[in-house]
Amino acid sequence: EHIRSYRDGQSTGLESIGELALAENIPVSDFKKVADKITTRSNVFTVYATAQSLLSGARQTTEVVIDRSQTSGNIVYWHQGAYF
């Protein structure tokens, strides 16, 4: 819970696992329990969203690649297409 609270309070996410070790509100014992089980995420990730009509069965899928290395984030790629 301490780690989740710390992470949620960061505006840009965590750059490294070492940040958790330096955080004042995370007990060292908590950090040691999970240090080998956690990773930091990439700044670039892909989001897929699919919607389907209940009436016609038509589907539409959107793929977006986002770079969150800057505070506001940046859409690198966007593709939206219909599938039947």
C-alpha positions as CSV (number, residue, x, y, z in Angstrom):
1,E,0.0,0.0,0.0
2,H,2.9,2.4,0.8
3,I,4.4,1.8,-2.7
4,R,1.0,2.3,-4.5
5,S,0.4,5.5,-2.6
6,Y,3.9,6.8,-3.5
7,R,3.5,5.9,-7.2
8,D,0.1,7.5,-7.4
9,G,1.5,10.7,-6.0
10,Q,4.0,11.0,-8.8
11,S,3.0,13.1,-11.9
12,T,5.4,11.3,-14.3
13,G,5.6,7.8,-12.9
14,L,8.8,6.2,-11.7
15,E,12.0,6.3,-13.5
16,S,13.7,3.5,-11.6
17,I,13.0,1.1,-8.8
18,G,15.7,2.9,-6.8
19,E,13.3,5.8,-6.4
20,L,11.2,3.6,-4.1
21,A,14.2,2.8,-1.9
22,L,14.8,6.6,-1.4
23,A,11.1,7.4,-0.7
24,E,10.6,8.5,2.9
25,N,7.1,7.0,3.3
26,I,8.1,3.5,2.2
27,P,9.6,1.3,4.9
28,V,12.8,-0.5,3.9
29,S,11.2,-3.8,4.9
30,D,8.4,-3.3,2.4
31,F,10.8,-2.4,-0.3
32,K,13.0,-5.5,0.3
33,K,9.9,-7.7,0.1
34,V,9.0,-6.6,-3.5
35,A,12.2,-5.2,-5.0
36,D,12.8,-8.3,-7.2
37,K,9.2,-8.5,-8.3
38,I,8.6,-5.0,-9.7
39,T,9.7,-3.1,-12.7
40,T,9.3,0.4,-14.1
41,R,7.4,0.9,-17.3
42,S,8.5,2.2,-20.6
43,N,7.5,5.8,-21.6
44,V,6.0,4.4,-24.8
45,F,3.1,2.1,-24.8
46,T,0.2,0.9,-27.1
47,V,-3.5,1.1,-26.3
48,Y,-6.1,-1.0,-28.2
49,A,-9.8,-0.2,-27.9
50,T,-12.6,-2.2,-29.6
51,A,-16.3,-1.4,-29.8
52,Q,-19.0,-3.6,-31.3
53,S,-22.6,-2.8,-32.2
54,L,-25.1,-5.0,-30.5
55,L,-27.5,-4.5,-33.5
56,S,-25.3,-5.0,-36.5
57,G,-22.3,-6.7,-35.0
58,A,-20.0,-4.2,-36.7
59,R,-16.7,-3.6,-34.8
60,Q,-14.3,-0.7,-34.8
61,T,-10.9,-1.0,-33.3
62,T,-8.6,1.9,-32.5
63,E,-4.8,1.5,-31.9
64,V,-2.9,4.4,-30.3
65,V,0.8,4.6,-29.4
66,I,1.5,7.1,-26.6
67,D,4.8,8.5,-25.5
68,R,4.5,9.7,-21.9
69,S,8.0,11.0,-21.5
70,Q,6.7,14.6,-21.3
71,T,4.1,15.6,-18.7
72,S,1.3,16.2,-21.2
73,G,2.0,13.0,-23.2
74,N,2.3,12.7,-26.9
75,I,0.3,10.6,-29.4
76,V,2.9,9.0,-31.7
77,Y,0.5,6.9,-33.8
78,W,-3.3,6.7,-34.2
79,H,-5.2,4.2,-36.4
80,Q,-8.9,3.7,-36.4
81,G,-10.7,1.3,-38.6
82,A,-13.9,-0.6,-39.0
83,Y,-14.1,-4.4,-39.0
84,F,-17.2,-6.5,-40.0
